[in-house]
Amino acid sequence: MSQEPPGDAARRLIRTADRAVLATALNGAEGWPYASLVMIALDHAAQPLLLLSDLADHTKNLQADPRASLLIDGTAGLDEPLTGARVSLQGRIAPVEDDALLARYIARHPPASFYAGFTDFRLYRMDVTRAHLVAGFGRIHWIDSSALLFDATPHAALAAAEAEIVAHMNADHADALELYAARLLGLDGTGWRMTGIDPEGVDLRRTGTVARLAFMDWDEAPVGDAGSARAALVRLVQRARATPRATLLTDDSEHS
Protein backbone atom coordinates (compact mmCIF):
# COMPACT_ATOMS: atom_id res chain seq x y z
CA MET A 1 0.00 0.00 0.00
CA SER A 2 1.38 3.41 -0.94
CA GLN A 3 2.10 5.85 1.86
CA GLU A 4 -0.34 8.71 2.32
CA PRO A 5 1.03 12.03 0.98
CA PRO A 6 2.42 14.23 3.77
CA GLY A 7 -0.15 16.98 3.19
CA ASP A 8 -3.05 14.53 3.41
CA ALA A 9 -1.58 12.86 6.50
CA ALA A 10 -1.13 16.19 8.24
CA ARG A 11 -4.64 17.37 7.34
CA ARG A 12 -6.10 14.09 8.60
CA LEU A 13 -4.43 14.64 11.98
CA ILE A 14 -5.51 18.27 12.15
CA ARG A 15 -9.12 17.32 11.49
CA THR A 16 -9.13 14.98 14.50
CA ALA A 17 -7.94 17.64 16.94
CA ASP A 18 -10.01 19.70 19.34
CA ARG A 19 -7.07 21.43 21.06
CA ALA A 20 -3.60 22.71 20.32
CA VAL A 21 -0.66 24.54 21.85
CA LEU A 22 -0.56 28.11 20.57
CA ALA A 23 2.84 29.80 20.37
CA THR A 24 2.93 33.60 20.08
CA ALA A 25 5.53 36.32 20.64
CA LEU A 26 5.02 37.80 24.10
CA ASN A 27 4.10 41.43 23.58
CA GLY A 28 6.48 43.89 25.24
CA ALA A 29 8.94 41.16 26.23
CA GLU A 30 11.45 41.37 23.38
CA GLY A 31 9.77 38.62 21.39
CA TRP A 32 10.03 35.91 24.00
CA PRO A 33 7.95 32.89 22.90
CA TYR A 34 4.76 32.27 24.86
CA ALA A 35 2.87 28.95 24.65
CA SER A 36 -0.72 28.40 25.76
CA LEU A 37 -3.42 25.76 25.45
CA VAL A 38 -6.31 26.63 23.14
CA MET A 39 -9.38 24.77 21.95
CA ILE A 40 -9.76 24.65 18.19
CA ALA A 41 -12.24 23.79 15.48
CA LEU A 42 -11.62 23.90 11.71
CA ASP A 43 -13.27 25.44 8.71
CA HIS A 44 -13.98 23.18 5.73
CA ALA A 45 -10.55 23.87 4.26
CA ALA A 46 -8.97 22.65 7.54
CA GLN A 47 -7.82 26.06 8.75
CA PRO A 48 -7.98 26.36 12.55
CA LEU A 49 -10.61 28.43 14.33
CA LEU A 50 -10.07 29.79 17.84
CA LEU A 51 -12.42 31.63 20.20
CA LEU A 52 -10.23 34.02 22.19
CA SER A 53 -10.75 36.63 24.87
CA ASP A 54 -9.34 40.11 24.37
CA LEU A 55 -8.08 39.88 27.95
CA ALA A 56 -5.86 36.84 27.35
CA ASP A 57 -2.11 37.32 26.92
CA HIS A 58 -2.05 35.29 23.71
CA THR A 59 -4.69 37.56 22.19
CA LYS A 60 -2.73 40.68 23.09
CA ASN A 61 0.31 39.03 21.53
CA LEU A 62 -1.58 38.36 18.29
CA GLN A 63 -2.87 41.92 18.14
CA ALA A 64 0.74 43.10 18.18
CA ASP A 65 2.10 40.37 15.90
CA PRO A 66 -0.35 37.99 14.18
CA ARG A 67 2.34 35.46 13.32
CA ALA A 68 1.86 32.27 15.32
CA SER A 69 2.30 28.54 15.43
CA LEU A 70 -0.10 25.81 16.52
CA LEU A 71 1.18 22.41 17.65
CA ILE A 72 -1.30 19.58 17.18
CA ASP A 73 -0.27 16.42 19.01
CA GLY A 74 -1.41 12.99 17.84
CA THR A 75 0.84 10.96 20.15
CA ALA A 76 -1.49 10.41 23.12
CA GLY A 77 -1.60 6.84 24.43
CA LEU A 78 1.49 5.61 22.59
CA ASP A 79 4.12 3.66 24.52
CA GLU A 80 6.75 5.64 22.60
CA PRO A 81 5.25 9.05 21.83
CA LEU A 82 8.09 10.02 19.48
CA THR A 83 6.87 7.37 17.02
CA GLY A 84 3.53 9.19 16.70
CA ALA A 85 2.44 12.03 14.49
CA ARG A 86 2.40 15.72 15.31
CA VAL A 87 1.95 18.80 13.17
CA SER A 88 3.16 22.36 13.72
CA LEU A 89 1.19 24.92 11.74
CA GLN A 90 2.60 28.34 10.91
CA GLY A 91 0.55 31.29 9.80
CA ARG A 92 -1.16 34.50 10.79
CA ILE A 93 -4.13 34.54 13.14
CA ALA A 94 -6.72 37.29 12.75
CA PRO A 95 -10.36 37.89 13.74
CA VAL A 96 -13.04 36.60 11.43
CA GLU A 97 -16.70 37.59 11.51
CA ASP A 98 -18.70 34.64 10.24
CA ASP A 99 -21.79 33.34 12.02
CA ALA A 100 -21.56 29.92 10.35
CA LEU A 101 -17.95 29.45 11.47
CA LEU A 102 -18.81 30.57 14.99
CA ALA A 103 -21.67 28.06 15.05
CA ARG A 104 -19.27 25.38 13.83
CA TYR A 105 -16.87 26.21 16.65
CA ILE A 106 -19.61 26.11 19.29
CA ALA A 107 -20.91 22.79 17.97
CA ARG A 108 -17.40 21.38 18.37
CA HIS A 109 -17.10 22.92 21.86
CA PRO A 110 -20.58 23.25 23.45
CA PRO A 111 -19.25 24.92 26.64
CA ALA A 112 -18.16 27.84 24.44
CA SER A 113 -21.82 28.83 24.03
CA PHE A 114 -21.73 30.29 27.56
CA TYR A 115 -19.12 32.94 26.70
CA ALA A 116 -19.27 33.26 22.91
CA GLY A 117 -21.62 36.22 23.27
CA PHE A 118 -19.39 38.13 25.68
CA THR A 119 -18.14 41.40 24.20
CA ASP A 120 -14.50 40.52 24.89
CA PHE A 121 -14.59 37.20 22.99
CA ARG A 122 -13.96 36.98 19.26
CA LEU A 123 -13.58 34.23 16.69
CA TYR A 124 -10.15 34.01 15.08
CA ARG A 125 -8.88 31.98 12.14
CA MET A 126 -5.35 30.99 11.21
CA ASP A 127 -4.38 31.72 7.61
CA VAL A 128 -1.99 28.78 7.33
CA THR A 129 1.26 29.40 5.47
CA ARG A 130 2.95 26.05 5.94
CA ALA A 131 3.14 23.05 8.25
CA HIS A 132 5.80 20.79 9.69
CA LEU A 133 4.79 17.14 9.98
CA VAL A 134 6.69 14.64 12.10
CA ALA A 135 5.01 11.27 11.66
CA GLY A 136 7.55 9.03 13.35
CA PHE A 137 11.23 8.40 12.77
CA GLY A 138 12.27 9.27 9.22
CA ARG A 139 8.92 10.86 8.26
CA ILE A 140 9.59 14.57 8.59
CA HIS A 141 8.22 17.02 6.05
CA TRP A 142 7.72 20.73 5.53
CA ILE A 143 4.38 21.18 3.75
CA ASP A 144 3.18 24.23 1.86
CA SER A 145 -0.37 25.35 2.53
CA SER A 146 -1.38 24.43 -1.03
CA ALA A 147 -0.59 20.77 -0.28
CA LEU A 148 -2.03 20.86 3.24
CA LEU A 149 -5.38 22.59 2.89
CA PHE A 150 -8.50 21.20 1.23
CA ASP A 151 -10.00 23.25 -1.59
CA ALA A 152 -13.53 23.64 -0.25
CA THR A 153 -14.63 26.16 -2.87
CA PRO A 154 -16.36 23.58 -5.11
CA HIS A 155 -18.15 22.23 -2.01
CA ALA A 156 -19.70 25.49 -0.81
CA ALA A 157 -23.20 24.00 -0.95
CA LEU A 158 -22.23 21.57 1.81
CA ALA A 159 -21.12 24.39 4.10
CA ALA A 160 -24.44 26.12 3.51
CA ALA A 161 -26.36 22.95 4.41
CA GLU A 162 -24.14 21.82 7.29
CA ALA A 163 -26.18 23.18 10.20
CA GLU A 164 -29.36 21.57 8.85
CA ILE A 165 -27.64 18.22 8.25
CA VAL A 166 -26.17 18.17 11.76
CA ALA A 167 -29.46 19.10 13.40
CA HIS A 168 -31.32 16.45 11.38
CA MET A 169 -28.85 13.68 12.21
CA ASN A 170 -28.89 14.49 15.92
CA ALA A 171 -32.67 14.78 16.11
CA ASP A 172 -33.73 11.91 13.86
CA HIS A 173 -30.79 9.56 13.38
CA ALA A 174 -29.08 9.19 16.73
CA ASP A 175 -29.06 5.43 16.12
CA ALA A 176 -26.93 5.95 13.01
CA LEU A 177 -24.41 7.99 14.98
CA GLU A 178 -24.19 5.23 17.58
CA LEU A 179 -23.51 2.75 14.78
CA TYR A 180 -20.78 4.90 13.32
CA ALA A 181 -19.08 5.19 16.70
CA ALA A 182 -19.38 1.55 17.74
CA ARG A 183 -19.04 -0.35 14.47
CA LEU A 184 -16.87 1.88 12.30
CA LEU A 185 -14.70 3.55 14.94
CA GLY A 186 -14.74 0.97 17.73
CA LEU A 187 -15.74 3.52 20.36
CA ASP A 188 -17.51 2.73 23.61
CA GLY A 189 -20.47 4.50 25.14
CA THR A 190 -23.74 5.96 23.97
CA GLY A 191 -24.88 9.50 23.43
CA TRP A 192 -22.65 10.34 20.47
CA ARG A 193 -23.68 13.46 18.58
CA MET A 194 -22.62 14.91 15.26
CA THR A 195 -20.94 18.29 15.60
CA GLY A 196 -19.98 18.90 12.00
CA ILE A 197 -19.69 17.54 8.49
CA ASP A 198 -17.15 18.70 5.92
CA PRO A 199 -16.29 17.32 2.48
CA GLU A 200 -13.85 14.80 3.97
CA GLY A 201 -15.76 13.43 6.93
CA VAL A 202 -17.91 13.72 10.02
CA ASP A 203 -17.05 15.02 13.49
CA LEU A 204 -18.61 13.34 16.53
CA ARG A 205 -18.63 14.19 20.23
CA ARG A 206 -19.65 12.41 23.43
CA THR A 207 -19.28 14.48 26.61
CA GLY A 208 -15.63 15.59 26.43
CA THR A 209 -14.50 13.05 23.82
CA VAL A 210 -14.32 13.84 20.11
CA ALA A 211 -13.98 11.44 17.19
CA ARG A 212 -13.51 11.67 13.45
CA LEU A 213 -15.15 9.50 10.80
CA ALA A 214 -13.17 10.07 7.60
CA PHE A 215 -15.01 9.24 4.40
CA MET A 216 -11.86 8.01 2.65
CA ASP A 217 -11.38 5.30 5.29
CA TRP A 218 -14.58 3.72 3.99
CA ASP A 219 -14.01 4.30 0.27
CA GLU A 220 -16.27 7.33 0.16
CA ALA A 221 -15.38 10.30 -2.03
CA PRO A 222 -15.54 13.87 -0.69
CA VAL A 223 -19.11 15.17 -0.53
CA GLY A 224 -20.14 18.52 -1.91
CA ASP A 225 -23.77 19.15 -1.02
CA ALA A 226 -26.66 17.88 1.07
CA GLY A 227 -27.61 15.19 -1.44
CA SER A 228 -24.18 13.61 -1.71
CA ALA A 229 -23.75 13.88 2.06
CA ARG A 230 -27.02 12.07 2.68
CA ALA A 231 -26.08 9.31 0.23
CA ALA A 232 -22.69 8.82 1.89
CA LEU A 233 -24.20 8.77 5.39
CA VAL A 234 -26.76 6.16 4.32
CA ARG A 235 -24.06 3.96 2.79
CA LEU A 236 -22.02 4.24 5.98
CA VAL A 237 -25.01 3.11 8.05
CA GLN A 238 -25.41 0.11 5.78
CA ARG A 239 -21.73 -0.66 6.06
CA ALA A 240 -21.83 -0.27 9.85
CA ARG A 241 -24.75 -2.69 10.15
CA ALA A 242 -22.79 -5.26 8.16
CA THR A 243 -19.53 -4.70 10.05
CA PRO A 244 -18.58 -6.45 13.31
CA ARG A 245 -17.44 -4.15 16.06
CA ALA A 246 -14.32 -2.36 14.82
CA THR A 247 -10.96 -3.47 16.13
CA LEU A 248 -9.75 0.15 16.20
CA LEU A 249 -10.51 0.52 19.88
CA THR A 250 -9.84 3.45 22.14
CA ASP A 251 -7.09 3.12 24.72
CA ASP A 252 -9.63 2.59 27.48
CA SER A 253 -11.32 -0.14 25.44
CA GLU A 254 -8.06 -1.93 24.78
CA HIS A 255 -7.41 -2.29 28.48
CA SER A 256 -10.91 -2.97 29.71
C-alpha positions as CSV (number, residue, x, y, z in Angstrom):
1,M,0.0,0.0,0.0
2,S,1.4,3.4,-0.9
3,Q,2.1,5.9,1.9
4,E,-0.3,8.7,2.3
5,P,1.0,12.0,1.0
6,P,2.4,14.2,3.8
7,G,-0.2,17.0,3.2
8,D,-3.0,14.5,3.4
9,A,-1.6,12.9,6.5
10,A,-1.1,16.2,8.2
11,R,-4.6,17.4,7.3
12,R,-6.1,14.1,8.6
13,L,-4.4,14.6,12.0
14,I,-5.5,18.3,12.1
15,R,-9.1,17.3,11.5
16,T,-9.1,15.0,14.5
17,A,-7.9,17.6,16.9
18,D,-10.0,19.7,19.3
19,R,-7.1,21.4,21.1
20,A,-3.6,22.7,20.3
21,V,-0.7,24.5,21.8
22,L,-0.6,28.1,20.6
23,A,2.8,29.8,20.4
24,T,2.9,33.6,20.1
25,A,5.5,36.3,20.6
26,L,5.0,37.8,24.1
27,N,4.1,41.4,23.6
28,G,6.5,43.9,25.2
29,A,8.9,41.2,26.2
30,E,11.5,41.4,23.4
31,G,9.8,38.6,21.4
32,W,10.0,35.9,24.0
33,P,7.9,32.9,22.9
34,Y,4.8,32.3,24.9
35,A,2.9,28.9,24.7
36,S,-0.7,28.4,25.8
37,L,-3.4,25.8,25.5
38,V,-6.3,26.6,23.1
39,M,-9.4,24.8,21.9
40,I,-9.8,24.6,18.2
41,A,-12.2,23.8,15.5
42,L,-11.6,23.9,11.7
43,D,-13.3,25.4,8.7
44,H,-14.0,23.2,5.7
45,A,-10.6,23.9,4.3
46,A,-9.0,22.7,7.5
47,Q,-7.8,26.1,8.7
48,P,-8.0,26.4,12.6
49,L,-10.6,28.4,14.3
50,L,-10.1,29.8,17.8
51,L,-12.4,31.6,20.2
52,L,-10.2,34.0,22.2
53,S,-10.7,36.6,24.9
54,D,-9.3,40.1,24.4
55,L,-8.1,39.9,28.0
56,A,-5.9,36.8,27.3
57,D,-2.1,37.3,26.9
58,H,-2.0,35.3,23.7
59,T,-4.7,37.6,22.2
60,K,-2.7,40.7,23.1
61,N,0.3,39.0,21.5
62,L,-1.6,38.4,18.3
63,Q,-2.9,41.9,18.1
64,A,0.7,43.1,18.2
65,D,2.1,40.4,15.9
66,P,-0.4,38.0,14.2
67,R,2.3,35.5,13.3
68,A,1.9,32.3,15.3
69,S,2.3,28.5,15.4
70,L,-0.1,25.8,16.5
71,L,1.2,22.4,17.7
72,I,-1.3,19.6,17.2
73,D,-0.3,16.4,19.0
74,G,-1.4,13.0,17.8
75,T,0.8,11.0,20.2
76,A,-1.5,10.4,23.1
77,G,-1.6,6.8,24.4
78,L,1.5,5.6,22.6
79,D,4.1,3.7,24.5
80,E,6.7,5.6,22.6
81,P,5.2,9.1,21.8
82,L,8.1,10.0,19.5
83,T,6.9,7.4,17.0
84,G,3.5,9.2,16.7
85,A,2.4,12.0,14.5
86,R,2.4,15.7,15.3
87,V,1.9,18.8,13.2
88,S,3.2,22.4,13.7
89,L,1.2,24.9,11.7
90,Q,2.6,28.3,10.9
91,G,0.5,31.3,9.8
92,R,-1.2,34.5,10.8
93,I,-4.1,34.5,13.1
94,A,-6.7,37.3,12.8
95,P,-10.4,37.9,13.7
96,V,-13.0,36.6,11.4
97,E,-16.7,37.6,11.5
98,D,-18.7,34.6,10.2
99,D,-21.8,33.3,12.0
100,A,-21.6,29.9,10.4
101,L,-18.0,29.5,11.5
102,L,-18.8,30.6,15.0
103,A,-21.7,28.1,15.0
104,R,-19.3,25.4,13.8
105,Y,-16.9,26.2,16.6
106,I,-19.6,26.1,19.3
107,A,-20.9,22.8,18.0
108,R,-17.4,21.4,18.4
109,H,-17.1,22.9,21.9
110,P,-20.6,23.3,23.4
111,P,-19.3,24.9,26.6
112,A,-18.2,27.8,24.4
113,S,-21.8,28.8,24.0
114,F,-21.7,30.3,27.6
115,Y,-19.1,32.9,26.7
116,A,-19.3,33.3,22.9
117,G,-21.6,36.2,23.3
118,F,-19.4,38.1,25.7
119,T,-18.1,41.4,24.2
120,D,-14.5,40.5,24.9
121,F,-14.6,37.2,23.0
122,R,-14.0,37.0,19.3
123,L,-13.6,34.2,16.7
124,Y,-10.1,34.0,15.1
125,R,-8.9,32.0,12.1
126,M,-5.4,31.0,11.2
127,D,-4.4,31.7,7.6
128,V,-2.0,28.8,7.3
129,T,1.3,29.4,5.5
130,R,3.0,26.0,5.9
131,A,3.1,23.0,8.2
132,H,5.8,20.8,9.7
133,L,4.8,17.1,10.0
134,V,6.7,14.6,12.1
135,A,5.0,11.3,11.7
136,G,7.6,9.0,13.4
137,F,11.2,8.4,12.8
138,G,12.3,9.3,9.2
139,R,8.9,10.9,8.3
140,I,9.6,14.6,8.6
141,H,8.2,17.0,6.1
142,W,7.7,20.7,5.5
143,I,4.4,21.2,3.7
144,D,3.2,24.2,1.9
145,S,-0.4,25.4,2.5
146,S,-1.4,24.4,-1.0
147,A,-0.6,20.8,-0.3
148,L,-2.0,20.9,3.2
149,L,-5.4,22.6,2.9
150,F,-8.5,21.2,1.2
151,D,-10.0,23.2,-1.6
152,A,-13.5,23.6,-0.2
153,T,-14.6,26.2,-2.9
154,P,-16.4,23.6,-5.1
155,H,-18.2,22.2,-2.0
156,A,-19.7,25.5,-0.8
157,A,-23.2,24.0,-0.9
158,L,-22.2,21.6,1.8
159,A,-21.1,24.4,4.1
160,A,-24.4,26.1,3.5
161,A,-26.4,22.9,4.4
162,E,-24.1,21.8,7.3
163,A,-26.2,23.2,10.2
164,E,-29.4,21.6,8.9
165,I,-27.6,18.2,8.2
166,V,-26.2,18.2,11.8
167,A,-29.5,19.1,13.4
168,H,-31.3,16.5,11.4
169,M,-28.9,13.7,12.2
170,N,-28.9,14.5,15.9
171,A,-32.7,14.8,16.1
172,D,-33.7,11.9,13.9
173,H,-30.8,9.6,13.4
174,A,-29.1,9.2,16.7
175,D,-29.1,5.4,16.1
176,A,-26.9,6.0,13.0
177,L,-24.4,8.0,15.0
178,E,-24.2,5.2,17.6
179,L,-23.5,2.7,14.8
180,Y,-20.8,4.9,13.3
181,A,-19.1,5.2,16.7
182,A,-19.4,1.5,17.7
183,R,-19.0,-0.3,14.5
184,L,-16.9,1.9,12.3
185,L,-14.7,3.6,14.9
186,G,-14.7,1.0,17.7
187,L,-15.7,3.5,20.4
188,D,-17.5,2.7,23.6
189,G,-20.5,4.5,25.1
190,T,-23.7,6.0,24.0
191,G,-24.9,9.5,23.4
192,W,-22.7,10.3,20.5
193,R,-23.7,13.5,18.6
194,M,-22.6,14.9,15.3
195,T,-20.9,18.3,15.6
196,G,-20.0,18.9,12.0
197,I,-19.7,17.5,8.5
198,D,-17.2,18.7,5.9
199,P,-16.3,17.3,2.5
200,E,-13.9,14.8,4.0
201,G,-15.8,13.4,6.9
202,V,-17.9,13.7,10.0
203,D,-17.1,15.0,13.5
204,L,-18.6,13.3,16.5
205,R,-18.6,14.2,20.2
206,R,-19.7,12.4,23.4
207,T,-19.3,14.5,26.6
208,G,-15.6,15.6,26.4
209,T,-14.5,13.0,23.8
210,V,-14.3,13.8,20.1
211,A,-14.0,11.4,17.2
212,R,-13.5,11.7,13.5
213,L,-15.2,9.5,10.8
214,A,-13.2,10.1,7.6
215,F,-15.0,9.2,4.4
216,M,-11.9,8.0,2.6
217,D,-11.4,5.3,5.3
218,W,-14.6,3.7,4.0
219,D,-14.0,4.3,0.3
220,E,-16.3,7.3,0.2
221,A,-15.4,10.3,-2.0
222,P,-15.5,13.9,-0.7
223,V,-19.1,15.2,-0.5
224,G,-20.1,18.5,-1.9
225,D,-23.8,19.1,-1.0
226,A,-26.7,17.9,1.1
227,G,-27.6,15.2,-1.4
228,S,-24.2,13.6,-1.7
229,A,-23.7,13.9,2.1
230,R,-27.0,12.1,2.7
231,A,-26.1,9.3,0.2
232,A,-22.7,8.8,1.9
233,L,-24.2,8.8,5.4
234,V,-26.8,6.2,4.3
235,R,-24.1,4.0,2.8
236,L,-22.0,4.2,6.0
237,V,-25.0,3.1,8.1
238,Q,-25.4,0.1,5.8
239,R,-21.7,-0.7,6.1
240,A,-21.8,-0.3,9.8
241,R,-24.7,-2.7,10.2
242,A,-22.8,-5.3,8.2
243,T,-19.5,-4.7,10.0
244,P,-18.6,-6.4,13.3
245,R,-17.4,-4.1,16.1
246,A,-14.3,-2.4,14.8
247,T,-11.0,-3.5,16.1
248,L,-9.8,0.1,16.2
249,L,-10.5,0.5,19.9
250,T,-9.8,3.5,22.1
251,D,-7.1,3.1,24.7
252,D,-9.6,2.6,27.5
253,S,-11.3,-0.1,25.4
254,E,-8.1,-1.9,24.8
255,H,-7.4,-2.3,28.5
256,S,-10.9,-3.0,29.7
